[in-house]
């Protein structure tokens, strides 16, 4: 049965923030204008920056010329580290110091406590909403990998049933619960339909889905209403040096109408700063080129 598109949030949750001038290198005025029109920014994940859960991620991201940092919520037994008010304050101070926003958080504790069946998992999702909002972020990455994967419809149904009562709190906070996994776009859309909330969307990772699904078609099919954020990576190489056709990826992203953050979850080839700088410049160049032609 064909899944209908649901009327999600009318405007992008990133709004005016995505319209600000991007931190491009000097002499890239035309690229800056094209990227501004596309309303897409390029950030990095603190774990890929080799600064998982650390304040130093902002300094590294700044040196690499990134636009923002996706921060980890941390793992705990009684509460998430990101729930600590002092830690939130320190994160915000570092973000301000380096003039880098926090567009999203990652609930990596779900790598340990699977949302599909662990008794504490829904509690972690609920707990992450407040700190994410306090940091000015609008997306929480919910991971589903390895033994915690949701390949079966019964597992997808369990996740939908657990997210449905949590979604209203996320809606109220202006936060999106974003599913990152290795299932098809259609199966992800099934979960979104089952939950029935604009606060549950897809965190699409081109590296995770490449080789299993047609990532170029899936990005367009999901469209801006289902996409919360996008991870860009290609195994152990710099972007453009591997098997993924990133010019086609960027073209698909623009065709989808997506507006928001493309986050680099890329391999380090050389130094962290140099790798992320090269990858960010490569993606921005493609975005500018494709946006200018559209």
C-alpha positions as CSV (number, residue, x, y, z in Angstrom):
1,X,0.0,0.0,0.0
2,X,1.4,3.4,-0.9
3,X,2.1,5.6,2.1
4,X,0.6,9.1,1.9
5,X,2.7,12.1,2.8
6,X,1.4,13.7,6.0
7,X,1.2,17.4,6.5
8,X,4.2,18.1,8.7
9,X,5.4,21.4,10.1
10,X,4.8,24.1,7.5
11,X,8.1,25.8,8.0
12,X,11.5,24.4,8.5
13,X,12.4,24.1,12.2
14,X,15.7,25.8,11.4
15,X,13.9,28.9,10.2
16,X,15.8,32.1,10.1
17,X,18.9,30.4,11.5
18,X,19.5,28.6,8.2
19,X,19.3,31.9,6.4
20,X,22.4,33.4,8.0
21,X,25.6,33.8,6.1
22,X,27.7,30.7,6.1
23,X,31.2,30.5,7.3
24,X,32.9,30.1,3.9
25,X,36.4,30.9,3.0
26,X,37.2,34.4,1.7
27,X,36.6,34.8,-2.0
28,X,33.5,32.5,-2.0
29,X,30.8,35.2,-2.4
30,X,28.9,33.4,-5.2
31,X,29.0,30.1,-3.3
32,X,27.8,31.8,-0.2
33,X,24.8,33.3,-2.0
34,X,23.9,29.9,-3.6
35,X,24.2,28.2,-0.2
36,X,22.1,30.9,1.5
37,X,19.4,30.3,-1.1
38,X,19.6,26.6,-0.5
39,X,19.3,27.2,3.3
40,X,21.7,24.3,4.1
41,X,24.6,24.4,6.5
42,X,27.5,22.0,7.0
43,X,28.3,20.8,10.5
44,X,30.1,18.0,12.3
45,X,29.5,15.3,14.9
46,X,31.5,15.7,18.1
47,X,32.4,11.9,18.0
48,X,33.7,12.1,14.5
49,X,35.7,15.2,15.5
50,X,37.2,12.8,18.2
51,X,35.7,15.0,20.9
52,X,32.7,12.9,22.0
53,X,30.9,14.6,24.9
54,X,33.8,17.1,25.2
55,X,33.8,20.9,25.2
56,X,36.8,20.8,22.9
57,X,34.6,19.8,19.9
58,X,33.8,23.5,19.3
59,X,37.4,24.6,19.0
60,X,38.1,21.7,16.6
61,X,35.0,22.5,14.5
62,X,35.9,26.2,14.3
63,X,39.4,25.4,13.1
64,X,37.9,23.1,10.4
65,X,35.6,25.9,9.3
66,X,32.3,24.1,10.2
67,X,29.0,25.8,10.8
68,X,27.9,23.9,13.9
69,X,28.4,20.9,16.2
70,X,26.2,17.9,16.9
71,X,26.8,17.1,20.5
72,X,26.5,13.8,22.4
73,X,24.0,13.4,25.3
74,X,26.3,10.9,27.0
75,X,25.6,7.7,28.8
76,X,24.6,7.3,32.4
77,X,22.8,5.0,34.8
78,X,20.6,7.5,36.7
79,X,20.6,10.4,34.3
80,X,22.1,11.7,31.0
81,X,25.2,13.7,31.4
82,X,23.7,16.4,29.2
83,X,20.9,16.9,31.8
84,X,23.4,18.5,34.1
85,X,22.8,22.3,34.1
86,X,26.4,23.1,34.6
87,X,27.4,21.1,31.6
88,X,24.7,22.7,29.5
89,X,26.0,26.1,30.5
90,X,29.6,25.1,29.6
91,X,28.4,23.9,26.2
92,X,26.6,27.1,25.5
93,X,29.6,29.2,26.6
94,X,31.8,27.2,24.2
95,X,29.3,27.5,21.4
96,X,29.1,31.3,21.9
97,X,32.9,31.6,22.3
98,X,33.4,30.0,18.9
99,X,30.3,31.4,17.3
100,X,29.0,27.9,16.5
101,X,25.4,26.8,17.1
102,X,24.3,23.4,18.3
103,X,21.8,22.1,15.8
104,X,21.3,18.7,17.2
105,X,22.1,16.2,19.9
106,X,22.8,12.4,19.7
107,X,21.1,10.0,22.2
108,X,23.9,7.5,22.0
109,X,22.8,5.7,25.1
110,X,20.3,3.9,22.7
111,X,23.4,2.0,21.4
112,X,23.2,0.4,24.8
113,X,19.5,0.5,25.7
114,X,17.6,-0.3,22.6
115,X,14.4,1.8,22.0
116,X,12.6,-1.2,20.6
117,X,12.6,-3.2,23.8
118,X,14.7,-1.9,26.7
119,X,12.5,-0.8,29.6
120,X,14.5,2.4,30.3
121,X,14.9,3.6,26.7
122,X,11.7,5.7,26.5
123,X,12.8,7.5,29.6
124,X,16.1,8.4,28.0
125,X,14.2,9.9,25.0
126,X,12.0,11.9,27.2
127,X,14.9,13.1,29.3
128,X,16.8,14.3,26.3
129,X,14.1,16.7,25.1
130,X,14.6,19.3,27.7
131,X,18.4,19.7,27.5
132,X,18.2,19.6,23.7
133,X,15.8,22.5,23.8
134,X,17.9,24.4,26.4
135,X,20.9,24.1,24.1
136,X,19.0,25.7,21.2
137,X,19.1,22.4,19.3
138,X,16.1,21.2,17.4
139,X,16.9,17.6,16.5
140,X,17.7,14.5,18.7
141,X,19.3,11.6,16.8
142,X,17.9,8.3,17.9
143,X,20.2,5.5,16.7
144,X,19.2,1.9,15.8
145,X,22.2,-0.3,14.9
146,X,23.6,-3.8,15.4
147,X,21.5,-5.8,17.9
148,X,19.4,-2.7,18.4
149,X,18.4,-2.5,14.7
150,X,14.7,-2.5,13.7
151,X,14.7,-4.6,10.6
152,X,11.5,-6.4,11.4
153,X,8.0,-4.8,11.2
154,X,7.3,-6.0,14.7
155,X,10.4,-4.0,15.9
156,X,9.3,-1.0,13.9
157,X,5.8,-1.2,15.4
158,X,7.3,-1.4,18.9
159,X,9.4,1.8,18.3
160,X,6.3,3.6,16.9
161,X,4.3,2.6,20.0
162,X,7.0,3.8,22.3
163,X,7.4,7.1,20.5
164,X,3.8,8.0,20.1
165,X,3.2,9.0,23.8
166,X,6.5,10.9,23.8
167,X,6.0,12.9,20.6
168,X,3.6,15.5,22.2
169,X,6.3,16.6,24.6
170,X,8.8,16.9,21.7
171,X,6.3,18.9,19.7
172,X,5.7,21.3,22.6
173,X,9.5,21.8,23.0
174,X,10.0,22.3,19.2
175,X,12.3,19.3,19.1
176,X,12.3,16.6,16.4
177,X,13.0,12.9,17.3
178,X,15.0,11.7,14.3
179,X,15.4,8.0,13.4
180,X,18.8,6.9,12.1
181,X,19.0,3.3,11.1
182,X,19.6,0.9,8.2
183,X,16.0,0.2,7.1
184,X,14.4,1.5,3.9
185,X,12.9,4.9,3.4
186,X,9.5,3.2,3.0
187,X,9.9,1.4,6.4
188,X,10.9,4.7,8.0
189,X,7.9,6.4,6.6
190,X,5.8,3.6,7.9
191,X,7.0,4.4,11.5
192,X,6.4,8.1,10.9
193,X,2.8,7.4,9.8
194,X,2.2,5.1,12.7
195,X,3.4,7.8,15.2
196,X,1.5,10.5,13.4
197,X,3.5,13.5,14.7
198,X,5.5,16.2,13.0
199,X,8.0,15.7,15.9
200,X,9.2,12.3,14.5
201,X,11.3,12.3,11.3
202,X,14.2,10.6,9.6
203,X,17.9,11.2,10.2
204,X,19.1,10.0,6.8
205,X,22.7,8.7,6.6
206,X,23.9,8.2,3.1
207,X,26.8,6.0,4.2
208,X,24.5,3.6,6.2
209,X,22.1,3.2,3.3
210,X,24.4,3.1,0.3
211,X,24.7,-0.4,-1.2
212,X,21.4,-1.5,0.4
213,X,19.0,1.1,-1.1
214,X,19.0,3.7,-3.9
215,X,20.1,6.6,-1.7
216,X,19.7,9.2,-4.5
217,X,16.0,8.2,-5.0
218,X,15.3,7.7,-1.3
219,X,16.4,11.3,-0.4
220,X,14.1,12.7,-3.0
221,X,11.2,10.4,-2.0
222,X,11.4,11.2,1.7
223,X,11.3,14.9,0.9
224,X,11.8,17.9,3.2
225,X,8.7,17.0,5.3
226,X,10.2,13.6,6.4
227,X,13.9,14.6,6.6
228,X,15.1,16.0,9.9
229,X,18.8,16.0,9.2
230,X,21.4,14.3,7.0
231,X,24.7,12.5,7.8
232,X,27.3,12.6,5.1
233,X,30.1,10.0,5.0
234,X,31.7,7.4,2.8
235,X,33.6,4.8,4.8
236,X,37.3,5.5,5.3
237,X,37.9,8.1,2.6
238,X,37.4,11.8,2.1
239,X,34.1,12.6,0.5
240,X,34.3,12.3,-3.3
241,X,37.1,9.7,-3.1
242,X,34.9,6.6,-2.5
243,X,32.1,4.8,-4.1
244,X,29.3,7.2,-3.3
245,X,28.5,9.7,-6.0
246,X,28.3,12.9,-3.9
247,X,27.4,15.2,-6.8
248,X,24.3,13.0,-7.1
249,X,23.7,13.0,-3.4
250,X,23.8,16.8,-3.2
251,X,21.5,17.0,-6.3
252,X,19.1,14.7,-4.6
253,X,19.2,16.7,-1.4
254,X,18.3,19.9,-3.2
255,X,15.6,18.1,-5.2
256,X,14.1,16.9,-2.0
257,X,13.5,20.5,-0.9
258,X,15.4,19.7,2.4
259,X,16.4,22.8,4.4
260,X,18.7,22.4,7.4
261,X,21.9,20.7,8.4
262,X,24.1,18.2,6.6
263,X,26.4,16.8,9.3
264,X,29.8,15.4,8.5
265,X,30.2,12.0,10.2
266,X,33.3,11.4,8.1
267,X,36.6,9.5,8.5
268,X,39.8,11.2,9.5
269,X,42.4,11.1,6.8
270,X,45.4,13.0,8.2
271,X,44.5,15.5,10.9
272,X,40.9,16.0,12.1
273,X,40.9,19.7,11.2
274,X,42.3,19.1,7.7
275,X,39.9,16.2,7.0
276,X,36.8,18.1,8.0
277,X,37.9,21.3,6.3
278,X,38.4,19.4,3.0
279,X,35.1,17.6,3.3
280,X,33.2,20.7,4.3
281,X,34.7,22.7,1.4
282,X,33.9,19.9,-1.0
283,X,30.2,19.7,0.1
284,X,29.8,23.5,0.1
285,X,31.3,23.6,-3.4
286,X,28.8,20.9,-4.6
287,X,25.9,22.7,-2.9
288,X,26.8,26.0,-4.5
289,X,27.3,24.5,-7.9
290,X,24.0,22.5,-7.9
291,X,22.0,25.3,-6.3
292,X,23.3,27.8,-8.8
293,X,22.1,25.6,-11.7
294,X,18.7,24.8,-10.2
